[in-house]
Amino acid sequence: MSHPITATTATGAPARSHGDTPLLQIRDLDVAFTTANGTVPAVRGANLTVYPGQTVAIVGESGSGKSTTAHAIIDLLPGTGKVTGGSIVFDGQDITHTGRREMVAIRGKQIGLVPQDPMSNLNPVWKIGYQVKEALKANGIATGSAADARVAELLAEAGLPDAERRAKQYPHEFSGGMRQRALIAIGLAARPKLLIADEPTSALDVTVQRTILDHLQGLTEELGTAVLFITHDLGLAAERAEHLVVMYRGQVVESGPARQILSAPRHPYTQRLVASAPSLASRRIQSAKERGLESAELLATTHGDGISPTRDVVVEVEHLTKVFTLRGGRPGSAKDFKAVDDVSFSIKRGTTMALVGESGSGKSTVANVVLNLLEPTSGTVRFDGTDLAGLGAKELFAFRRRVQPIFQNPYGSLDPMYSIFRTIEEPLRTHRIGDRRSREKKVRELLDMVALPQTTMRRYPNELSGGQRQRIAIARALALEPEVIVCDEAVSALDVLVQAQILTLLNDLQAELGLSYLFITHDLAVVRQIADEVCVMRSGRVVEAATTDEVFDDPREAYTRELLAAIPGAHLEVFGTPGEGLSA
């Protein structure tokens, strides 16, 4: 792999200069797992080079081998995983088959790791400070009172305010972003030469993600630490790394400077990634609009520039408030929490309204009230002019048929004991629609509609990928031919390529069936593509409501501007159609 002499990131910023001797060299790496059916190759012939102080990103979908490659470097392959070929050279030393004692000495001290899920990688029964202190003791950095003082310094360095007090708290007392900062403190505790960041912000809101990555970048630049950044989001990778390595089905299919890969992707898979990543598509749409052009990637019914006044209102929410009572530690110490505070909006027939905000902003609570799964404390929700509060059992049953949900987690929203046929057929059976033969015909039609083979109906959820499961959830929602579908973070758990497929599918179904969507998301990049109107929520209130164009072109609120700036790839110099290029 050639190393660029004057590298730049895709934002056009100059990259850090590096020496000529690689810090990490992976050559022809093969990794395999042993199963009951034989050996399964996970990584085949991978090549990768990281120079001192350089940031390199490995990009690819789930199952592409990117995390397996990273874990092979520090001999942390799960289960039966083994390096079966090739070499890993770190700092001039071949560590491919290094003994356990030698690898323990390298791990943490010379190669740090920030793992993916902060909740499952912090011990829930140990205080945060103790866990950072363990890293210091294990690497022989400090013990006793010196370690206590260093713990506070490391946590403060990682961006945690009031670090001494925070060190005495448990993981459950931290937010997701704070937990991730604690893991960064642990990863950098021994001042390693290389830090492996494995999807370090995939579970976080975009604003928290940006803050964490900005801080991590500043910290590693200050320390001169090289970073191997693993992500499925090409926009995020191009924004943060100088060099990109694209993996597909266990192989490195393309490698080069971020700017070069975005402007002229050579491999078909990379071309699909560039075309599909919502963060990049959002940036291209904005760039095209700025130049007075219309983008073919805009999926919204009205192209986001306003809604025809002739469309009638199908859902109307007025002054909605929802208060929950939170139990206190002692009897009588309960207090009220206002999750939704005076929210009003309407959805016009055949269009998409997006509710956008960070975790805890109240958007999912609004969705549950619209679905009549929660009773509002005050305010009204009207569907087709009828107040939901006045519905009797029979009317409510009829309402369920006309408004259906698609939930966030495709793994948790399907019953693992039900076949796909039974899953999709269940609402038809519940509402006593047709006989078995007609229901089977309907299930086949629904599978065709979501572009899945009819043979899928005899399979079970555990036999399907995340994208396939979400298509099944969409087919189930469509079974009763509803007028409104509430999509609660319907694509957030999916890889970018699958996200793009599901968004296109939802758009096609809307055009074909005249559906109206209430689209709940924290990702404004997705909103740019699919929504006609947007309500931005913060702390239970709507802080901005406008057409999608107005929100993106002229946001009124500072919070909305902050959300827009935090979209991965928001500052990339991408424009036009996928692959058209970057500005010079």
N, C-alpha and C positions, 0 to 999 in steps of 0.2 A: 504494500500500500504506500503510495507516495505521500510525503508529508509536505503540505503547502508552506512556502517560505513566508508569505505575507497573507495569512488567513484572515477572514472576516466572518462574523456571524451573519445570519440572514437579514438582520436588521440594519446591516451596513456598518455596525460598530467594529472598530479594530479589535482583533483577538489578541490574547496575551502571546508574547514571544516565548518560544520553547527551545530547549537544547536539541542537539542532533541525535542524542542517544535515547531510544525509547525507554519509558519506564515500564510499560507492559507490552509484551508481544505474544499474541496467540496465533499459532500456525497450524492449519489443517486439523482443528480440534474436532474430535468425534466423542459424543456422549450418548450412552445407551442405558435403557432401563430393562431389567429382567422381569417378565411377567409369566403367568401360567401358560401363555401361548407362545412363549419364546422371547427373543430379544427385540426391543423396540427402539430404533434410533431416534434420539430427540434433537441432536445437533450433528450436522455432517459437514466436515471440511471447512469449519469457520475460521476466518482470518480477521485479526483486529490489532490495531496498534494505538497505544495512548502514550503521548509524550509528557514529560514533567510539566505540571501546571496547566495542561490542556483539558478542555471539557469535550468529551465524546459522548454522543447519544446513540443508543441502540433502539431502533424503532421497529415495531411489528405488532401484529394482532396477538390475541391470546393463543398459546400453543405454538408460537413461531420459534421458540427456543431462546428468547432473549434473557429471561430470568435464569434459565438452566445454564447458559453460558456464564453469566455473572457468578452463580453459585459454584460452578466448577472452579473458578479462579481461587476461591477461598476454601475449597474442599467442604462445602456444605450442601452437597447434592442430597435431595431427599430420598428416602427409601432405598431402592436397589440401584440408584443412579451411579454410573461409573464412567470415568474418562477411559475410552477404549482406543484412542489414537490421537496423534498430534502432540503439540507441546505448548506449555504456558511458561513464559520466561518473565519474571518480575525483578526489576532492578538488577539485571545481569545474571540472575540465578534461576535455573530451571526448577520450577516448583510443581511440575505435573504430577509426580508421584512422591512428593516430599512426605517424610514420616509425620506421624501425628504430633509429636513433640515440637518439631520444627515449624509445622503449620500453625500451631497454637501461638508460637512466638511471633509469627508474621501477622496473624489475625488480630485486628484491633490496633496493634502497635504500628504496623506499616500499611495495612489495608483496612480501612474502616467500612462499615456497612450501615446504611439507613434503610431498614426494611419497609415493606409496603404498607402493612396495616398496623397503625400505632396501637390500636386497642389490644390486638392479640400478641403484640411483641413487647408489651410492658407487663410485668407481673402484677396482677391486681391487688395482691396482699402485701406488697413491698412499697414503701414510700419512694417517691421519685428520686430524692436525694440519695437514698441507699443504692438505687440501681445505677446511678451515675458513679457513685463511689466504688461499686463493684468493678466497673470498667477501669477505674484508676488503679485499684489494687491488683486486678488481674494482669495489668500491663506494667506493674512495678513503677507507676508514676508517683503515687503518694499514698500515705496511710495516716490513720489517726486524725488529729486536728488539722493537719496540713491538707488532708484529703477533703475534710469538711469545708474548708475555706475555698479549695479549688472547685468543689461541686458548685458553690454559689457563683463563682466566676464563670464557669462553663455555661451554666443555665442563663446567666445574664448575657453572656456572649452570644448565645443562641436566640436571644431576643425575648426572654421571659422577664417581665417586670417583677420587682419585689422577689428576687430569686431566693433569698434566704428563707422566706416564709413558704414559698412555693415548693422548696426542696422537702418540706415536712408534710406535704400533701400526698394523697394517693392518686393513681391514674384516673379513677372515676370522678375525681374532683376537677379534672382538667377538661377543656374542650378538645376537639379533634386537632385543631391547630397547635394548641399548647403541648399536646402529647407528641406531635410530630417534632416540635422544637426540642423536647426532651430527648428524643431519639437522635436528633442531629447533634446535641451535646454529647451523647454517649459515643456516637460514631466518630466525632472529632476529638474526643477526650485525650487520646494518646498522640495527637498531631500526626496522623498517618500521611504517607506520601500520596496514597490513592484512596478516594472515597467512592464506594459503589452506592448509588442512590437508586433503589429499585422501586419505581412508581411511587416516589415519596409523598406525592400530594394528590393521588388519584381519588381519595375519599373525601377531599376537602372542597369547600366553596371556592369559586374563582378568585375572590378578593383575598381570602386567606392563603390560597395557593400562590398567588403573586407575591404576597408579603414574605412567605416562607422561602420561596425560591430566590427572591431578591436578596434576602438575608444570607441564604446559603451561598449564593454567588459572591457576595461581598466578603464573606468569611473565608471561602476557599481561595479567593484571589489574594487576600491579605496574608494567608498562611502559605500560599504557593502550592496548594494541594491540587492534584489532578482529580477530575471527576469523571466517572463512568455513569452516565445518566440513562436509566431504562424507562421507556414510556411507550404507550400505544398512540399518543397524539403527536402527529408530525408537526403541527403548528407550534406546539410547546417545545418540541425538540429543536426545531429550527431557530426558535427565538433564544434558546438557552445555550446551544452548543455550537462550536466552530465546525465540528466534523460529525457527519451522520453515517451510521451503519444501519442499513435496512435488512431485516431478517424475515424470511418467509419459509415456512415448513422446515425449520431447522438449518437453513442455509443462508449465508450472507449473499444477497442478490445484487446489492449495490452499496457503494461506499464512496464518500467524497466530501468536499466542503459543503456546508449547509446551503449556501447561496446557489451553488452549481446544481445540487440535487433538486432544489425547488424550481429552478428556472428551466432545467433540461433533464428531467428524469428519464433514464434509459430503459430500465426494466419495466415490463407491463404492470407488475405488482406495485412498484413505486409510483407509476403514473396513476394507478387507481387510488393509492393513498393520498396523493396530492389533490386529485379530483374530488375525493370524498370527505376529507377531514372538515367538519363543520367550521372549525376556527379559520381555516384557509378559505373555505367557500364564502364565509361571512365577510372576510377581508376583500375578496374579489368582487362581491356584490357592491360593497361600499365604494371600491375603487372605480367600478364601472359607472355607478351613479354619479360620482364626482366628475366623471368625464362625459356625462350626459348620455350614457349608453344604457341599454336594458340588458340585464344579465339573465341568461337561460337557466341559471341555478336558483332563481327566485321561485319558490314553490307556492307562496301565498296566493289565495284566490284573487285578491285585489292588488297583488304585487306590493302590498305594504304601504300604498300611498293614499289610503282612505277607503271608505266603504260607501257604496251606492245607497242613497237615502231610501230607495224603493224597497230595500230588503227589510222584512219585518223582524222584530225582536223575538227570539225564541226563549232566552233566559234573561231575567232581570233581577239583579241583586241590589237591594236598597238598604243603606244604613245598617249593614250586618255587623253584629257584635256577638262574640262568644267568650264567655268567662268560665274558666275552670277553677275549682277549689282545690288548692294544694294542701295536703296534710302537713302539719308541723311535727316537730320532734316530741312535743308534749300535748296532752289533751287540751283542746281549746285554743291551740296556737295555729290553726289552719288559716290560710290567707288566700285571697282571690288573685288569679292571674288572668289578665285580659289578653287572650291569644289573637283575637281578631277585633279590631277597633274601628267601627263606623266605616265599613267597606262598601262601596257602591260601584257597579259596572253592569254592562249588558252585553249579550252575545247576539249578533245578528245571524240570521239563518244562512247556512252554507259557508260561514267564515270561521276563522280561528282567533280566539282571544287567548293571549298568553299571560299567565300570572308569574311574575319573575321575582326572585328574592333569594336571600341566603337561607341556610338552615335556621329554623326558628322564627322566620318572618311571618308565619301564619298562613302560607299559601295552601298547604295540604289540609289545614283545618277548614279553610273556605271550600275546598273541593268536597270534603266530607259533608259539609252543610248543604251544598248544592245537590249532592247525591242523596240527601235526606238520611244520612247515616248518623248525623249529629243534629241535635235540636238547637237552634240559635237562642242566645240569651235575649236578644232583641233584634229588630229589623225583619225584613221579608225577603224571601226568594220566590219569584214567580216563574213558572214554566208555562209557556203558551198562554199567559194571562192569568193562570190559576195559582193562588197562594198555596205553597206546599204545606203550610201549617194547618190548613183546613181539610187536608185529605183524609178520608176514612180508609179502612183496611182495603176495601175493594179498589178505590181510586189509587191508593198507594201501589198496589200490585200492578195496576195498569201503567202507572208512572215508571216503575222499574223496567218495564218493557221498552219504554221510549228513551230512557237515559241509562247508559251503561259505562262502567269504568274499565280502564286499562291501568293496572298497577305497575309500580316501579320495578319490583324484583321478579324477573321471569322464572327464578328458581323457587320462590316462595309462594307465588300466586296460583300455581297449578298443583292439584292433589297428586302426590306421587303414586297413589294406589289406583288412580283412574287411568284408563287408556285414553289416548287422544280423542278417539271417537266419543267415549263417554263424557269427556271434559267439554267438548263442543256441543254435544247433544243435550247435556244436562239442562241448560236454560229452556230449550224447546220442550223438554219433558215436563219441567216445572210449570211452564205456562200452558201445558196441554195442547201443544201445536202439532197437528198431524199424527199419523201412525208411525210405527217403526220404519217401514219402508220409505215413507216420504221424508222422515227425519234423516235417514242414512243418505238419501239423495241430497238433502240440504247440506249435510256435513261435507259431502264430496264437493259441492259447489263452493262452499266457504273455503275449503283447502285450496281449490283452484284460484279463488279470489286473492288469497294471501301468498300465492305462488309456491305452494308446497305440494309434493306428489300425494295422490290419494292413498297410497300405501302407508303414509304416515299415520293414518287413523288407527292402525293396529299396534302402534308402538306406545311406549310410556315416556313421561317427561325426562327420566334419567338417560334416555337414549338420544336425546336431542341437544343441540348446542343452545347457547343463550339466545341467539338471534332467532332460531327456529321456535324456541319456547315463546318468545315475544310475539311471533306471528300467530301461534296457536291462541295466545291471549287476545289478540286482535280478532281472530276468527270467532272466538267465543263471544266477544263483545258485539260482533256484527250479527250473531245468530238470530236475534230478535228484531232485526231491522230497525235499530234505534234512530232517533233524530239527532241526539246529542251524545257525544262520547267525551268523558272526562279522562284525560291522559295525565296521570300523576307521575312525573319523572319517567315517562315511558321508554326513553332511550338512554338514560344516564348510566345504566349498568352494562352498556354494550360497547364493543370495540367500534372505532370510528367508521370502518367500512360497513359494518352491520347497522350502525346508526343511520348512515346515509341511505341504506336500502329501506329501513323502516320508515324514515321520513318521506321518502319518495312513495312508498306504498300508502301511507296515510294520506298524502296529497292526492294520489290517483283515486283512492276510495272516496275522498271528499268530492272530487270532480264528478265521479260516476254516480254516487248515491246521494249527493247533496247534503252530506253530514256537516254538523257544526261541532267544533272542538273547543273545549276548555283545556288549554295545554299548560300544565304546571311544570316549571323547570327553574333551575338556578343558572342555566347556561344561555347567555344572550346570543351566542353564536348560532345556536339552533333556532332561536326566536327570529333572527334575521332572515332565515330561509323560509320558515313555515307560517309565521303569524301575520295577521292583518292589523290587529290592534294589540297594545301591550299595557298592562298595569304593573307598575313596579312597586313591590311591597317591602316595607321595613318595619320591624317591631310591631306587626299587626295592622299597620296602616298603609293605605295606598298613597305613596309620595309623588307618583307621576302616572298619568294615564293619557295616552295619545296613540296615533297610528304608529306603525313600526318605523316608517320613514322619519317621522317627527322625532321619535325617541333616539334614533341613530344619528340623524343629521343635526338636530338642535336640542339636545337634552337640557331641560330646565334645571333639574336638581343636581347638586354636587354628588349625591349618592349614586344617581344614574350614571353620571360621568365616570365615577370610580368603578362601577360594574363594567362599563364599556371598555375602560382602559385595561381591565384585568382579563379580558378575553385573550386566551393564548394565541399569539400570532397577530394581535391587534396592531402591532407596529411593524409588521413585516411589509416589505415593499413589493407586494404581490398585486398584480392586477389582470383584468381580462378573464379569459377562459382558462381552465386548468392547463398548465404547461405553457401559457403564452409568454411568461417570463417575469423577470424582476426589473425594477427600474435601475438604471445605472447609477 
